């Protein structure tokens, strides 16, 4: 018999045990960046978990953390994540940034909310 997880338990597996939206720290940073975009006044629409089709990419589509749109036109993309000790995104995030740039022509801005220490 399968045992169900309680609602309070973390879901998912692998890299991100909190699921698609990320850890509480990640979600806080996404919200902070969304507020910065709102305050800038340059975007009339700010979307979290924005889907971008990437037919020429490693994956068919990507969900970016934040997308700023001006009059319906995508103009800012932000990816939030954990950086390595040099401040660079991990490989899977870098691949997502590259896929999105290839599909949209817009280079996503990577914002690190923490850094991994070298083992």
Secondary structure, 3 states (H helix, E strand, C coil): CCCCCCCCCCCCCCCCCCCCCCCHHHHHHHHHHHHHHHHHCCCCEEEEEEEEECCCCCCCEEEEEEEEEECCEEEEEEEEEEECCCCCECHHHHHHHHHHHHHHCCCCEEEEEEECCCC
